[in-house]
Structure formats: C-alpha cells, structure tokens
C-alpha cells in the first residue's frame, strides 16, 4: 500500500469559538483588563488551535498564524518598519496605535488583502528604511514556535514572504520620487535570513513564507526580485526547509520558474481558485525534485470538497512533482470556525457545507484516501437550488438599462434637493448602542413582540434625526438601528439565502462579520427598507437617504453558490434591489445610496480577467439603479481598496455621487479622479472612522481643500469615510461637529 501523503493547512481562524479574542482586545482598549490578561487569552487560544489541529490528524501544524490585529502589521513590527510618529510609544500601545491611531497620531492606511474582505495595515516605508529583527531572540514567530513546542506540538512557523510584504507596502508620503518599496528587498531579506537561522537553531524543521503576490501579473523586475530573494534564503548555510505558499489564483509562470531555480524545498499551489496552476506547473517542466503542497480544499468558500475532483488533480500532480502534500488552498481565516454550531441551518444546505474544522477533517481524510488507507467517499450531496422562473423570465425580458443624461440629472437634482455646495452627510449607520443590540436580540428570541421592537427602533431613529439636525448635516440618514450587518440584513429578507448564528469571520482587527450563504435563485418577497426610511423622512424636512447594499457587495461578502457564473447571480440580486428602489421612490425618498464597497475587492488578480468582471459588475449596478427618476439622486459608497485602477468602472456605474475612503490614503483617489476627468459627484471621506481619535476641524479642512482643488466644489460632498456603526456616540458627535465646521469654513472661502 502506498504511503499516505502528508497533510497540513496554511492557516486557521484566530478569533476563538466565541470570539474570545475580540472581546478580550476590546476590554484591553477600554481599560477593563491589562496587557497580561490579554496575553493570557491569546496564549489560551493559540494552545487550543495547535492542540485541535494535531488531534485532527494533520501531519504538520502551522504556527505564527495568530495576530492581535493583522499579520502584515505583525511583520512591520517584527522588522522594525515603524514610522517615526509611533516611536514614542512602546509595546501594545505602539502596535494598536499603528492599527487604530492614538490621540493625534493617525493610523496606518488599511486596505483589502488581495480579493478578500480581510483588511491589512499597509506598510509605510521610506528610502532610508533600515530593517532589523526588532525583538531578536524573542521575535514573535520564534516565540510562538517555542510556545507550541513546550506543549509537545511541533509546528511550522508561517511568515509573510518578503516579496509580497514589499509589493503591498507604500512609499512614505513626501518621499523620494521614483522610490519603490521593492528597492528595499536586499535589506529585508537579510533580516528574514537572520530569523530563519534563529528558527533553525531553535529546532524548526520547515518554515512557510506566504507569497500570494506571485499570483498576480508580475513584471520582469518583480520576477527578478523573487529569484534574488529566494536564492539568498535558499543559500543560507543553516536554515529550516522552506515552503513558499502561493494562493488566491494561478501563480505567475515567471515567478514559478524563478522559484524552481532556487534551493527552496516546496511550493504551495492553490488548485481551487488557481485553475491554471497544473498547466503552469507543466509549462515549467514540473518540480521533479521539490514538494508541491496542493491546495485541494477551498479555504475561501464553504462548500464541501469533491473528493473525485481532488483525486484527479492529485494524480496529475504526481507526474509533475517529486512529492505531493495535501492542504487547503489558503488560510482558513476566511471561513467560519465550526459548522456543528449551526443548529438552525436547513439540513439540505448544511449537508453541502464545510467550515474550518470540517475542512481540516477533509484535508486529513484526503490524505488517507489518496494514500489508499480509506476508500474514496461518495460525492457530496448537492443543494438543488429552487429555480425561480418568474425572476429568470423578468431578467430575460430586460433590454438595455441606463439612466438619463448626466447633466440633466444634475440640474434636476439641484433644483429638487436645493442643497449647498459641499453638502454634508454620513455614510449610513450610526453607533449601535447596547440598548439597540439588546432590543434586536430580544426580538429575535421572542422576548419582545413586533410592536415593542418597532417602537424601540423608531425611538432610536427619531433620536438620530434630531441629532443630525442639531449637528447641521444637510442630507440625513435613519441610522440603521434595525440592521445587524449591511449584507446579512438583506440576506435574511431575500429568498435563496441562508444565514448562520455563529459563522463569524474576521474582517479586520476586532471587526467580525457573519457572511450569509447564497445557495439558490434570489427574489424579494416584500419591501425591505421602506418602513424605516419613510418613518425617518416623516420626521424632517431635510432629505433622508434610503440605504441599500449593492449586488456586487452582496456577492463578495457572502459565500456564493458555485453552480452558475457570478454574473448571473449578480443580476438576480440587482433585480431585487431595483424593485426596492422603486418602492423607496414611491415612499418619498429622494436620495438613495446603493453601497458597493466590494467593487474593487472582487477585481480579478490578473489583468486579462479585469474587463469581463467589470462588465458584469457595472451592468449589475446599473440594472439595480437605472429605473430611478432623474430627480432621484443615486449615491454609492466604496471603502478601503485601491480604486485608482478602476476609475473608469466607477464612472461607468453612473451613480450621481460616489463616496470613498480617502482620509487614511491622503486623498489619493481624488487625484486619480481629477486625472481621469471624472464628472459626477464625489464624497471623499475626510474622517477615518476606523480610528477612535476625533480629527480636528483643521485636519478635515485640510483634506477637504485638497478635494476641491481636484473636483468642482459643486460636485464635492463632505462625509466620513465609512459608516459609524462601530463608533461610540461621544466621538461620533464631536467628529461630526468638526466635519460640519470644516465644510462651513471651506464653503465660505469659495464664495
């Protein structure tokens, strides 16, 4: 009987079964516990994960996948890539200041981790950066390796690879023209070499270096950087074996060929999202003297693995590699922890699913099956989605969809809304207090009836309307007290979606979401938002925005069916939203925001795939919004992504106003818009709401002045960069007062 292949995973959720890390971290921020108590919670969670993975039967367990906030931030701290503004702080205070800001010190920029909804802290590097192993013998990867070994568990430390780290970094603002962070590669690789030697000295047998950047379109210079980095690391006289893990797509052929020229022992390939990886591997002649760690279990979606498909890929790999190991396609950070916690899921849906714990079991089982120790199991049951012929017929009957002339809409809306230049608004949500959360929980549990719940929500809406009028905002929102999450709220009201009770996934820091599961045809049985929006509008003469989540984001932040193209599913969601907009207009709502924060997030990592994606993504948004009257102002909102390369698509959405994150990224997108000749309204976020600090009037005024230099002030809006759900009321009120004051000052200067 052949030996079963080794089994492992590339990473694992770190928040805990009951989100223990979230609550402990927030207690630390609030001063309810000290650093020692926070560290104790973290150590307990790490021990639980290592023990669980060992007992699941994996051949090799990863370590250093834990983080208090973000693994890229951890790397910046590890190599002492700390901007000067944080150096007066130490320890966890410095770490969390880089993540969240502190007093008058703004946080690092935050953006999406490739095409996922996970956010990372962008390294900020200068030409004269001098990397060093900040903690030496106490470096985090070494410390956690020794921590696991003290428990009797041998692990494989995981690091962000040096090439990916530098490709994700940005040059320090105001730095040397032409400088690129990749210019610093040699110095960074020397620090990695020191760390690898220390890990080898401590007994580590293998180290994983994550290089997801290698699945993008690499330039010749970037391929050369890959070759140089891994030649140097491979030539270290004393080091562990090296696994260079790529994921989220098919590895660049030049990068794979470069790795094959070095002495590294193993390459990780994603065989779920990277459908071209087998072809790429064959095109470079295979890796006959290396190990391929085969990502056969999808780490990004929740559907069970098809063992027959996995076996077929494995058979091909056996002819292309010296050895093959079985793994997940990427870290399991991106899926919920445990399917068994979901007692409320429909059995037909649940039977098709696997969360992190179940995926670990799948990896271990595949190892036994592919080694011949167990028979090939039956193909997993498929959910048979209910086909909604009415929805499909309506979509088939729709012809070209587009709104009226842009200039005519602009004039009609200015007349109808009578708003000043630099109109002020917020993105939608207001702080969700303990009382709001309690009322929602009590209603869900049946402890209060519909009437009591509605009364509680109306009371909060009325309070938020009064507050906004007192602050002097021009376009108001109802505050969204009834919404648990901007995607889940709508998923719960649409057919074809299932939702979980405990399916938490980390988005950034302590922010966790419960992505719903889209498994069937989508339709809207009844209006979803009009009751709350029309009630809010009845309380004020100022316009109140209706708030919807766009079709692309409804897909991006869900686990989506894999039996039809995303474009088809997006059109179904868009049709439901189109009907909702019609109902909002009928209820007297004259401003409607359709949020698409995930538009850039879903952009494929390869340039060749961009056009097809943007075509269907833009078409879905326009299908949702094109039925609105010229006098109805359509807004959209986007946040925390690199939008410069999709300016054309943002314009093609044809929203009347687009609000974007701009505070952390220093108004970069506004400059991109100016260069692209963007003509619609723009609301560059002048306040970074992901930090607890209150920005001054002068800081917001500075950001706003930069915006009006790039865009006609008649088309500039003034707003925070995201919703206020996670903020507290004292900082929210203070920041919004400063925001309005900054708008008034800049508006006066324009006269």
C-alpha positions in Angstrom: 0.0 0.0 0.0 1.4 3.4 -0.9 2.3 5.8 1.9 -0.4 8.4 2.6 0.7 11.9 1.6 1.5 14.4 4.3 -1.3 16.8 5.3 -1.4 20.4 6.5 -3.3 23.6 6.3 -1.9 27.1 5.5 -3.6 28.9 8.4 -6.6 28.9 10.8 -9.1 31.3 12.3 -7.7 33.1 15.4 -10.7 34.8 17.0 -11.9 31.8 19.0 -15.1 29.8 19.0 -17.0 32.5 20.9 -14.9 35.5 19.6 -12.8 35.5 22.8 -10.0 37.5 21.1 -12.4 40.2 20.0 -13.9 40.7 23.4 -10.6 40.5 25.3 -9.0 43.0 22.9 -11.8 45.4 23.3 -11.7 45.0 27.1 -8.0 45.9 26.9 -8.7 49.0 24.8 -11.4 50.1 27.3 -9.0 49.5 30.3 -11.1 46.7 31.8 -8.2 44.3 31.6 -4.4 44.7 31.5 -1.9 43.5 28.9 -1.1 40.4 30.9 -4.8 39.3 30.8 -4.9 39.9 27.1 -1.8 37.9 26.5 -3.2 35.1 28.6 -6.3 34.9 26.5 -4.2 34.9 23.3 -2.0 32.1 24.7 -5.0 30.0 25.5 -6.5 30.5 22.0 -3.2 29.5 20.4 -2.9 26.4 22.5 -6.5 25.4 21.7 -5.8 25.7 17.9 -2.5 23.8 17.9 -4.0 21.0 20.0 -7.1 20.8 17.9 -5.1 20.6 14.6 -2.8 18.0 16.0 -5.7 15.9 17.2 -7.4 16.2 13.8 -4.6 14.1 12.4 -2.7 16.6 10.3 0.9 15.7 9.6 2.1 19.3 10.2 0.6 22.1 12.2 1.2 25.8 11.3 2.1 28.4 14.0 2.5 32.2 13.9 -0.9 32.4 12.3 -2.2 34.2 15.4 -2.4 38.0 15.4 -3.9 40.6 17.8 -4.9 42.6 14.7 -3.3 41.8 11.4 -0.4 39.6 10.2 1.0 42.3 7.9 1.1 44.7 10.8 2.9 42.0 12.8 5.5 41.8 10.1 6.1 45.5 10.1 6.6 45.4 13.9 8.9 42.4 13.6 11.2 44.0 11.1 11.0 47.4 12.8 9.2 49.1 9.9 7.7 51.5 12.3 7.1 55.1 11.1 8.6 57.8 13.3 5.2 59.1 14.5 4.7 55.9 16.6 8.2 55.6 18.1 7.3 57.5 21.3 5.0 54.6 22.2 6.1 51.0 23.1 4.7 47.5 23.2 1.0 47.0 22.6 0.3 50.8 22.8 2.5 51.2 19.7 1.1 48.2 17.9 -2.5 49.3 18.4 -1.7 52.9 17.6 -0.4 51.8 14.2 -3.6 49.8 13.7 -6.2 52.3 15.1 -4.5 55.6 15.7 -3.9 57.3 19.1 -4.7 60.8 20.2 -3.3 63.0 17.4 -1.4 60.1 15.7 -3.3 58.8 12.7 -3.3 55.1 11.9 -1.6 53.3 9.1 -3.6 53.1 5.9 -5.8 50.0 5.7 -6.9 48.2 2.6 -8.2 44.8 1.4 -6.0 41.7 1.4 -6.0 40.9 -2.3 -9.5 39.9 -3.4 -10.9 39.1 0.1 -12.9 41.0 2.6 -10.0 40.8 5.1 -8.2 44.1 5.7 -4.5 44.6 6.3 -2.4 47.5 7.5 -0.3 48.9 4.7 3.4 49.2 5.5 4.7 52.7 5.1 8.3 52.7 4.0 11.0 55.3 3.3 14.1 55.0 1.1 16.3 55.1 4.2 14.4 52.4 6.0 16.8 50.1 7.9 15.1 46.8 8.7 16.2 44.8 11.8 14.8 41.9 13.7 13.2 44.1 16.3 12.9 41.6 19.1 15.9 39.4 18.2 15.7 36.1 20.0 12.1 37.0 21.2 10.7 37.6 17.7 7.1 36.6 17.5 7.4 33.7 15.1 10.2 32.2 17.3 8.3 32.9 20.5 5.2 31.1 19.3 7.2 28.2 17.8 8.7 27.6 21.2 5.4 28.1 23.0 3.9 25.3 20.9 6.9 23.1 21.4 6.6 23.5 25.1 3.1 21.9 24.7 4.7 19.0 22.9 3.5 20.2 19.5 6.0 20.6 16.6 4.8 23.4 14.3 5.7 25.1 11.0 6.1 28.9 11.5 4.3 31.0 8.9 5.7 34.3 7.7 4.5 36.9 5.2 7.0 36.5 2.4 9.4 39.4 1.8 8.4 40.0 -1.8 4.7 40.1 -1.0 5.4 42.3 2.0 7.2 44.9 -0.1 4.7 44.8 -3.0 1.9 45.5 -0.5 3.8 48.4 1.0 3.6 52.1 0.1 6.3 54.7 -0.1 6.2 57.2 2.7 4.3 60.3 1.8 6.6 63.1 0.6 9.4 60.7 0.0 12.0 60.4 -2.8 10.4 60.5 -6.3 10.7 57.2 -8.1 11.4 55.1 -5.0 9.5 51.8 -4.7 9.4 49.7 -1.6 10.7 46.7 -3.6 14.0 48.7 -3.8 14.5 47.7 -0.1 14.4 43.9 -0.8 18.0 43.0 -0.1 18.0 44.6 3.4 14.7 42.9 4.2 15.9 39.5 3.0 18.9 39.8 5.3 16.5 40.2 8.3 14.5 37.2 7.1 17.7 35.2 6.8 18.6 36.1 10.4 15.1 35.0 11.6 15.3 31.7 9.6 18.7 30.9 11.2 17.3 31.6 14.6 14.3 29.3 13.9 16.6 26.6 12.7 18.7 26.9 15.8 15.5 26.5 17.9 14.6 23.3 16.1 12.1 24.4 13.4 12.2 21.9 10.6 10.2 23.9 8.0 9.0 27.5 7.6 6.2 28.7 5.4 6.6 32.0 3.5 3.3 33.3 2.2 3.7 34.9 -1.3 0.2 35.5 -2.6 1.5 38.4 -4.7 3.0 35.8 -7.0 -0.4 35.0 -8.5 -0.7 38.5 -10.0 0.8 39.8 -13.2 4.5 40.3 -12.3 6.9 42.5 -14.2 10.3 41.2 -15.2 11.8 43.2 -12.3 9.4 41.6 -9.8 10.3 38.1 -11.1 14.0 39.0 -10.7 13.2 40.1 -7.1 11.6 36.7 -6.4 14.6 34.9 -7.8 17.1 37.1 -5.9 15.2 36.8 -2.6 14.8 33.0 -2.6 18.3 32.4 -4.0 19.6 34.3 -1.0 17.3 32.5 1.5 17.9 29.1 -0.1 21.6 29.5 0.1 21.6 30.2 3.9 24.1 27.7 5.5 21.8 26.9 8.4 18.0 27.2 7.9 14.8 25.2 8.0 13.3 23.7 4.8 11.3 26.4 3.0 7.7 26.3 1.7 6.8 29.2 -0.5 3.0 29.3 -0.4 1.0 31.0 -3.2 -2.7 31.3 -3.2 -5.8 33.1 -4.5 -5.1 32.2 -8.1 -2.6 30.7 -10.5 1.0 31.5 -9.9 2.8 33.7 -12.4 4.8 31.4 -14.7 7.9 33.5 -14.5 7.8 33.5 -10.7 7.3 29.7 -10.6 10.2 29.3 -12.9 12.3 31.6 -10.8 11.5 29.6 -7.6 12.4 26.4 -9.5 15.9 27.8 -10.0 16.5 28.2 -6.2 17.1 25.7 -3.5 13.7 26.0 -1.7 12.2 22.7 -0.9 8.4 23.2 -1.5 5.9 25.4 -3.3 2.2 25.8 -2.3 -0.3 26.0 -5.2 -4.0 26.9 -5.0 -5.9 24.3 -7.0 -9.3 25.7 -6.3 -9.0 29.4 -7.3 -5.9 28.7 -9.4 -7.4 26.6 -12.1 -4.4 27.2 -14.3 -1.8 26.0 -11.9 -1.4 22.5 -13.2 -0.9 23.9 -16.7 1.6 26.4 -15.4 3.5 23.7 -13.5 3.7 21.6 -16.6 4.9 24.5 -18.7 8.0 25.0 -16.5 8.8 21.3 -16.7 7.3 20.4 -13.3 9.2 20.4 -10.0 10.6 16.9 -10.1 13.0 17.4 -7.1 10.6 19.5 -5.0 7.4 19.1 -3.0 4.2 20.7 -4.1 1.8 21.4 -1.3 -1.5 21.0 -3.2 -4.4 23.3 -2.1 -7.2 20.9 -2.8 -9.6 22.0 -0.1 -11.1 25.5 -0.7 -10.1 27.9 2.0 -12.3 30.7 0.7 -15.7 29.2 0.3 -17.9 26.9 2.5 -18.9 24.1 0.1 -17.6 20.6 0.8 -14.7 19.3 -1.2 -15.5 16.9 -4.1 -13.1 14.0 -3.5 -13.2 12.8 -7.1 -12.1 16.2 -8.4 -9.3 16.3 -5.7 -8.1 12.8 -6.7 -7.9 13.7 -10.3 -5.8 16.8 -9.6 -3.6 14.8 -7.3 -3.0 12.2 -9.9 -1.8 14.9 -12.4 0.5 16.4 -9.7 2.2 13.0 -9.0 3.6 13.2 -12.5 4.8 16.8 -12.1 6.4 16.9 -8.6 8.9 15.0 -6.6 6.4 14.8 -3.7 2.8 16.0 -3.1 1.3 17.1 0.2 -2.4 17.9 0.8 -3.5 21.2 2.1 -6.1 23.9 2.0 -5.9 26.4 -0.9 -5.2 29.3 1.5 -5.6 30.1 5.2 -8.9 29.1 6.7 -9.0 32.6 8.2 -11.7 33.4 5.6 -14.3 30.9 6.6 -16.3 30.4 9.9 -14.9 28.0 12.5 -17.4 25.2 13.1 -20.5 24.0 11.1 -21.6 21.9 14.0 -22.5 25.1 15.9 -25.2 25.9 13.4 -28.3 24.1 14.6 -30.7 26.4 12.7 -29.4 25.7 9.1 -31.7 23.8 6.8 -30.4 20.2 6.6 -30.3 20.3 2.8 -28.0 23.3 2.8 -25.9 22.2 5.8 -25.2 18.8 4.2 -23.2 20.6 1.4 -21.1 22.8 3.7 -17.8 22.6 5.5 -16.4 25.3 7.8 -12.8 25.5 9.1 -13.0 22.5 11.5 -14.7 20.4 8.8 -12.1 21.5 6.2 -9.3 20.3 8.4 -11.0 17.0 8.7 -11.4 16.9 4.9 -7.6 17.5 4.4 -6.8 14.7 6.8 -9.3 12.4 5.2 -8.0 13.2 1.7 -4.5 12.2 2.8 -5.8 8.8 3.9 -7.9 8.4 0.8 -5.2 9.4 -1.7 -2.8 7.1 0.1 -5.2 4.2 -0.2 -5.9 3.8 3.5 -9.6 4.6 3.0 -12.0 4.2 0.1 -13.0 7.2 -2.0 -16.1 8.6 -0.3 -19.3 9.5 -2.2 -19.6 12.8 -4.0 -21.1 15.4 -1.5 -24.8 15.9 -1.9 -25.6 19.0 -4.0 -28.1 21.5 -2.9 -30.6 21.6 -5.6 -31.5 25.4 -5.8 -35.1 26.2 -6.3 -35.4 27.7 -9.7 -37.5 30.9 -9.7 -38.8 31.0 -13.3 -40.5 34.4 -12.7 -37.2 36.0 -11.8 -35.4 34.4 -14.7 -38.2 35.5 -17.1 -38.0 39.1 -15.9 -34.3 39.2 -16.4 -34.6 37.7 -19.9 -37.1 40.4 -20.8 -35.0 43.3 -19.7 -33.3 45.1 -22.5 -30.5 47.7 -22.2 -30.7 49.6 -18.9 -29.4 53.1 -18.4 -30.3 56.3 -16.7 -30.9 59.7 -18.4 -28.3 62.3 -19.4 -25.9 63.1 -16.6 -26.1 66.9 -16.9 -29.9 66.8 -17.0 -30.0 64.7 -13.8 -27.5 67.0 -12.1 -29.7 70.0 -12.9 -32.9 68.2 -11.9 -31.5 67.1 -8.5 -30.0 70.5 -7.6 -33.5 72.0 -8.2 -35.3 69.3 -6.3 -33.0 69.0 -3.3 -31.8 72.6 -3.0 -28.5 71.6 -1.4 -25.5 73.8 -0.9 -22.1 73.2 -2.4 -20.1 70.9 -0.1 -23.2 69.2 1.2 -22.7 67.3 4.4 -23.9 63.8 5.1 -22.9 60.5 6.6 -22.4 57.1 5.0 -25.5 55.5 6.7 -25.1 53.8 10.0 -24.9 55.5 13.4 -23.4 53.9 16.6 -25.1 50.7 17.6 -25.7 51.0 21.3 -26.1 48.2 23.8 -29.8 49.1 24.0 -30.2 48.6 20.3 -28.4 45.3 20.2 -30.4 44.1 23.2 -33.7 45.0 21.5 -32.7 43.2 18.4 -31.6 40.1 20.4 -34.8 40.2 22.5 -36.9 40.4 19.3 -35.1 37.5 17.7 -35.5 35.4 20.8 -39.2 36.2 21.2 -38.8 38.1 24.5 -40.4 41.2 22.9 -43.1 41.3 20.3 -43.1 43.1 16.9 -44.8 46.2 18.3 -42.3 46.6 21.1 -39.4 46.1 18.7 -40.8 48.6 16.2 -41.3 51.1 18.9 -37.7 50.7 20.1 -36.3 51.2 16.6 -38.5 54.2 15.9 -37.3 55.8 19.1 -33.7 55.4 18.1 -34.4 56.7 14.5 -36.1 59.8 16.0 -33.1 60.4 18.3 -30.7 60.2 15.3 -32.8 62.5 13.2 -32.8 65.1 16.0 -29.1 64.8 16.5 -28.3 65.2 12.8 -30.5 68.3 12.5 -28.7 69.7 15.6 -25.3 69.0 14.0 -26.4 70.8 10.9 -26.0 68.0 8.4 -27.6 68.6 5.0 -28.7 65.0 4.0 -29.7 62.8 6.9 -29.9 59.0 7.4 -32.1 56.9 9.7 -29.1 55.4 11.4 -29.8 51.7 10.6 -30.6 50.6 14.2 -32.5 47.6 12.8 -29.6 46.2 10.8 -27.1 43.7 12.2 -24.9 43.8 9.1 -25.1 45.5 5.7 -25.2 42.2 3.8 -26.8 39.8 6.4 -29.8 42.2 6.9 -30.8 41.9 3.3 -29.9 38.2 3.0 -32.4 37.5 5.8 -35.2 39.0 3.7 -34.3 37.5 0.3 -35.1 34.0 -0.9 -32.1 31.9 -1.9 -30.0 32.9 1.1 -29.3 31.1 4.4 -27.7 32.8 7.4 -25.8 31.4 10.3 -26.0 32.0 14.1 -22.3 31.7 14.9 -20.5 31.8 11.5 -18.1 34.7 12.4 -15.3 35.6 10.1 -12.6 38.3 10.9 -12.8 41.3 8.6 -10.1 43.4 10.4 -8.9 43.8 14.0 -11.9 43.0 16.2 -14.4 43.5 13.5 -16.1 40.2 12.7 -18.9 39.5 10.2 -21.2 36.6 9.5 -21.3 36.1 5.7 -24.6 34.6 4.6 -24.7 31.7 2.2 -26.2 32.3 -1.2 -27.3 28.9 -2.5 -30.4 29.4 -4.8 -32.3 31.9 -7.0 -32.7 35.3 -5.5 -36.0 37.1 -5.2 -37.6 39.8 -2.9 -40.9 38.7 -1.3 -41.6 42.1 0.1 -40.1 45.6 0.6 -37.1 45.5 2.9 -36.3 49.1 4.0 -39.2 51.4 3.1 -40.8 51.3 6.5 -37.8 52.6 8.3 -36.8 55.2 5.6 -40.3 56.6 5.2 -40.7 56.9 9.0 -37.4 58.8 9.2 -38.4 61.1 6.4 -41.7 61.9 8.1 -39.7 63.5 11.0 -37.7 66.1 9.0 -38.0 68.4 6.0 -34.4 67.6 5.1 -33.8 64.7 2.6 -33.2 61.3 4.2 -31.2 58.8 2.3 -32.5 55.3 1.6 -29.7 52.8 2.3 -29.2 49.6 0.2 -26.3 47.2 -0.3 -25.3 46.8 -3.9 -25.3 43.5 -5.9 -21.6 43.1 -6.2 -21.1 43.5 -2.4 -24.0 41.2 -1.7 -22.0 38.5 -3.5 -18.5 39.5 -2.3 -19.4 39.4 1.4 -21.4 36.1 1.1 -20.4 32.5 0.4 -21.9 32.2 -3.1 -23.3 29.2 -5.0 -20.7 27.7 -7.4 -23.0 26.1 -9.9 -23.5 29.2 -12.1 -21.5 32.2 -13.1 -21.3 35.1 -10.6 -22.7 37.4 -13.3 -26.0 35.5 -13.4 -26.3 35.6 -9.6 -25.5 39.3 -9.5 -28.3 40.1 -11.9 -30.8 38.3 -9.7 -29.7 40.4 -6.7 -29.8 43.5 -8.8 -33.4 42.9 -9.9 -34.5 42.6 -6.2 -32.7 46.0 -5.5 -34.3 47.6 -8.5 -37.7 46.8 -7.1 -36.7 48.2 -3.7 -35.6 51.5 -5.2 -39.0 51.8 -6.9 -40.7 51.3 -3.6 -38.4 53.9 -1.8 -39.2 56.4 -4.5 -42.9 55.8 -4.1 -42.4 56.4 -0.3 -41.0 59.9 -1.0 -37.3 59.1 -0.6 -35.3 61.4 -3.0 -31.8 60.3 -2.2 -30.9 56.5 -2.3 -27.5 55.1 -1.6 -26.5 51.7 -3.1 -23.3 50.7 -1.4 -20.6 48.9 -3.4 -17.5 48.8 -1.1 -16.5 45.5 -2.6 -16.4 46.6 -6.3 -12.6 46.8 -6.3 -12.2 43.8 -3.9 -13.7 41.3 -6.4 -11.4 42.6 -9.2 -9.5 39.5 -10.5 -5.8 39.5 -9.7 -4.9 39.1 -13.4 -5.2 42.0 -15.8 -6.6 39.7 -18.5 -9.7 39.0 -16.4 -10.5 42.6 -15.4 -12.7 43.6 -18.4 -15.1 40.7 -18.2 -15.5 41.2 -14.4 -16.0 44.9 -14.6 -18.5 44.5 -17.4 -20.9 42.3 -15.4 -20.3 44.2 -12.1 -21.1 47.6 -13.7 -24.1 46.1 -15.5 -25.5 44.7 -12.3 -25.2 48.0 -10.5 -26.9 49.8 -13.4 -29.6 47.2 -13.6 -30.4 48.0 -9.9 -30.3 51.8 -10.3 -31.4 52.6 -13.8 -35.1 52.6 -13.1 -34.7 55.7 -10.8 -36.2 59.0 -11.9 -33.8 61.9 -12.9 -34.8 63.8 -9.8 -33.8 60.8 -7.5 -30.1 61.2 -6.6 -28.3 57.8 -6.6 -25.3 57.6 -4.3 -22.8 54.7 -3.9 -20.1 54.1 -1.4 -16.7 52.4 -1.6 -14.1 51.9 1.1 -10.6 50.6 1.8 -9.4 49.4 -1.5 -7.0 50.6 -4.2 -9.5 52.2 -6.6 -7.1 54.1 -8.9 -7.1 51.3 -11.5 -10.9 51.1 -11.8 -11.7 54.8 -12.1 -13.3 54.0 -15.5 -15.6 51.5 -13.9 -16.5 53.9 -11.1 -17.6 56.4 -13.7 -19.4 53.7 -15.7 -21.6 52.9 -12.6 -23.1 56.3 -13.3 -24.0 57.0 -9.7 -24.8 60.7 -9.2 -22.5 60.7 -6.1 -19.7 58.3 -5.1 -18.4 58.5 -1.6 -15.0 56.9 -1.0 -12.4 56.3 1.7 -9.8 59.0 1.4 -8.7 60.1 4.9 -6.1 57.3 5.5 -4.9 57.3 1.9 -4.3 61.1 1.9 -6.9 61.9 -0.8 -5.1 59.8 -3.4 -8.3 58.7 -5.1 -9.4 62.3 -5.6 -6.2 63.0 -7.5 -6.9 59.9 -9.6 -10.4 61.2 -10.3 -9.0 64.5 -11.4 -6.6 62.9 -13.8 -9.4 60.7 -15.2 -11.8 63.7 -15.8 -14.4 62.3 -13.5 -17.7 64.3 -13.8 -20.1 63.0 -11.2 -20.4 63.9 -7.5 -17.7 62.7 -5.2 -17.7 62.4 -1.4 -14.1 61.9 -0.3 -14.0 60.7 3.3 -12.5 63.4 5.5 -12.7 61.4 8.7 -11.2 57.9 9.3 -13.9 56.2 11.3 -11.8 53.1 11.9 -9.8 55.0 14.4 -11.2 56.2 17.8 -9.5 59.5 17.6 -11.5 62.7 16.9 -10.0 64.6 14.0 -9.8 68.3 14.3 -11.6 70.9 12.2 -8.2 71.9 10.7 -7.4 68.3 9.7 -10.7 67.8 8.0 -10.5 71.2 6.4 -7.1 70.3 5.0 -8.4 67.1 3.5 -11.4 69.0 2.1 -9.3 71.7 0.5 -7.3 69.1 -1.3 -10.5 67.7 -2.7 -11.9 71.0 -4.0 -8.6 71.6 -5.8 -9.2 68.4 -7.8 -13.0 68.5 -8.3 -15.6 71.1 -8.9 -16.9 72.2 -5.5 -20.5 71.9 -6.7 -19.9 68.1 -7.1 -18.0 67.6 -3.8 -19.7 66.1 -0.7 -18.4 66.1 2.8 -18.7 62.8 4.8 -16.9 60.3 6.9 -15.1 57.5 5.0 -17.5 54.8 6.2 -20.5 54.0 8.4 -20.4 54.9 12.1 -21.8 51.6 13.5 -18.6 50.6 15.4 -18.0 54.0 16.9 -19.3 55.4 20.2 -21.6 58.4 20.4 -19.3 60.9 22.2 -16.6 60.6 19.5 -19.2 60.5 16.7 -20.9 63.7 17.8 -17.6 65.5 18.3 -16.2 64.4 14.9 -19.4 65.3 13.0 -19.5 68.7 14.6 -15.9 69.2 13.4 -16.9 67.9 9.9 -19.7 70.4 9.6 -17.5 73.2 10.8 -14.8 72.3 8.3 -17.4 72.3 5.5 -18.7 75.7 6.5 -15.2 77.2 6.6 -14.2 75.8 3.1 -17.6 76.7 1.7 -17.2 80.3 2.9 -13.8 80.5 1.3 -15.3 79.5 -2.1 -17.7 82.5 -2.2 
